[in-house]
Amino acid sequence: MKHARADFPKDFLFGVATSAYQIEGHAKGGAGRTHWDTFAASPGNVVRGENGDVACDHLNRFEQDFDLVREAGFDCYRFSTSWARVLPDGRGQVNQAGLDYYDRLADALLERGIRPCLTLYHWELPSALADQGGWCNRDIADWFADYTQVVMGRIGDRMFSAAPINEPWCVSWLSHFEGHHAPGLRDIRAAARAMHHVLLAHGRAIQAMRSLGMSNLGAVFNLEWSEPADDSAEARLAADRYDAIYNRFFLGGVFNKEYPQTALEGLEPHLPKGWQNDFETIGTQVDWCGLNYYTRKLIAPADAAWPSLQEVPGPLPKTQMGWEIDPSALTRFLVRTRKDYTGAFPIYITENGMASEERVQDDDRIDYLDKHLAAVLDALAQGVPVNGYFVWSLLDNYEWAFGYEKRFGLVDVDFETLARTPKASFMALKSALSGGQSVSQPLAQPFGAVHEHWNLVADIGGTNTRLGVVTNGELADLRKHPTGTLEDLLEAFHDLRDEIGTNPQAVVAAGAGPVRDGTIQLTNANLDLSETELAKATGAERTFVINDFTAAAWSVAEVTRSDVAVLQGQATPPTGTRLVVGPGTGLGVGALLYSEGRYHTVSGEGGHVGLYPRHRDEVDIFEAARRIAQGCFFGDSLALEAEMFLSGTGLPILYQAVELAAGQARTQARSAKDILNDARNGTDLVAEKAAQIFTTHLGALMGDLAVTLMPEGGVFLVGGVAEKNRWLFSDNFKDAFNGGGRFSDLRRSLNLYVSEQAEFGIIGANNFCKNALRQQPD
């Protein structure tokens, strides 16, 4: 493969995509019947009558599959939830096993440093809703919004990005006019209504996700470049009609709040009454546009009813699907989409790939992907803001009407044994993505070769320590070791040095605890670590021990728009002083001060400032907390150390204080994770109250700190509590952050973000190291 990660902008994201029905195994786990099950059971609809009952058995093998995603070096994984797995009848009773599965799936991705990118609907509609008209019934927009609330209320806080519906053209026209997909209709009236309703449902879902405080929401379209089959005026008009129906109808509805007149000439008589009044919902603002691109089509006129056109074979090389390969059309689409629809909005290639008969040595696929990456680079050179590229697909899978015959995967699947075998294209991409590897996805290197110039960075926790190998300023490998005793820890540093074969230039170790005279007192690990001991263990010329929130502050020094979820303000964090707050085991506070073109770090003990009751009903709760954690109050006042409520350690104390204040018997101590899960699911009123207090007090504290510092570069939430529980940081949190009396407008002007960097401690240690090495040694 000629192209590699290093050819693309630094924050460009690479991902791989799948969909639920195509890989999960729909017959297991309590999922309800779908209209695809019905469609596949009807003779002649699907090759060999195959269905998605077993598929790739991803339901039971997702950990194995995500290990492959990580091994390849992808930053993101795009997947879909199954409506019928979550709500077997489409409405009403929730299948908890289905929600639990997607909960585990989200956590498994984050544990591997992979950004989850969710699509809520990828073509399988619950049969109970299909029986009520499905996409031809206007009520489906409300049904879909309700489904969105259920799914995103459970896992939305952990999604890097989300889109409601994959490929509206396939959901509506291909399925209701051409009849090739479920429900298999060939009816212009049904197609027109489905086209409109799918966009209405898209808008309602975006609104539902916004109400949950979600950001980075988009729309995903499949595009086919249409060209006239000859030079006749009739062929040009036919190609324009194809383009209007296939491409411009859906893009125009979402981004321009209008349908193209060329499409309306045939569709308007069949659209639902009052369709013109729905564009405010359909056009609800999104944050990005996703384009799925595979092929171009040559179009000729046809002696038939509107739209009076037909596809004709073209001269270009073709995939196993019979689709022409034309990478240049992708460039043209990207340029046109920016010009006519999206402007400055980020664009992602959310699907691109090919079906091939080559099972493992798939050289044709390598060439296809390489040429389409070149097409993306051409668009970037013309100023199109393309932010990422997703390959379709990770696995050979159920290819809808083609059953298991057509193979799009980077990984071969034996559908008899379900064994996975990475193909040559997988290995080629793995090699290509290793260049300029993203810090969240370190390349697992064999250390037979000697690194002449490298640095070692560490994030030391109470249980585990992460050791990172840095070459050319970028993370090349990441290892995890039990922290253990001081001897165990130093041995891990020494062993890594021996494995590399040369001494590192510098070592930076970050951990929780105070730093004095070159020694850090690691409070979580109950040991002291000195710079002198690190030098002896590694042979490094320069060694540094730093507080974990010095590292946390440095983690946002080079942050880009793809590294954050925006709570308020600019999509891209501006240059300037930055405040970092992290509710984790404790409550950490740090800052990057910006002066004369450089950052300087400050970390303090902001987590130990006073917390006071904000309302009368909280007085009893604070008084109850005194019985649990008396030593953490400020004298006889009701001022409590903030960390004792606003941290993973403190949340159980808050929970018990809410119980006591309500006159309930004090329960056995519960974990912060269980409390937040119950609060999110609405199954425990005490947990909901505790989460509400946690959210509003953290927001108010961060607002107070922000006014003190005035961080024009942004305020950042970091750490696992923030990353895995983004649902906490919605309107209540922002209202508390912005609630500054006469200075509320000032607070609202500040940029507020959640950092989505899974390894922020390692990132920060590396940024600190790079900055330190720029300076002359003392």
Secondary structure, DSSP 8 states (H G I E B T S, - for coil): ----GGGS-TT-EEEEE--HHHHS-TTSTT---BHHHHHHHSTTSSGGG--SSSTT-HHHHHHHHHHHHHHHT-SEEEEE--HHHHSTTSSSS--HHHHHHHHHHHHHHHHTT-EEEEEEESS--BHHHHTTTGGGSTTHHHHHHHHHHHHHHHHGGG-SEEEEEB-HHIIIIIHHTS-SSTT----HHHHHHHHHHHHHHHHHHHHHHHHTT--SBEEEEEEEEEEESSSSHHHHHHHHHHHIIIIIHHHIIIIIS---HHHHHHHGGGS-TTGGGGHHHHT---SEEEEEEEEEEEEEE-SSSTT-EEEE--SS-B-TTS-B--HHHHHHHHHHHIIIIITTS-EEEEE-----S-SS--HHHHHHHHHHHHHHHHHHHTT--EEEEEEE-SB----GGGTTSS---SEEE-TTT--EEE-HHHHHHHHHHTTT--TTS-----TTS--SS-EEEEEE-SSEEEEEEEETTEEEEEEEEE--SHHHHHHHHHHHHHHH-S--SEEEEEESS-EETTEEEETTTTEEEEHHHHHHHH--SEEEEEEHHHHHHHHTTT--GGGEEEEES-SS--SS-EEEEEESSSEEEEEEEEETTEEEEEE--GGGSEE--SSHHHHHHHHHHHHH-GGGB-TTSS-EEGGGTSSTTHHHHHHHHHHHHTT--------HHHHHHHHHHT--HHHHHHHHHHHHHHHHHHHHHHHHH--TTEEEE-SHHHHH-GGGSSHHHHHHHH--GGGHHHHHTS-EEEE--TTHHHHHHHHHHHHHHHS---
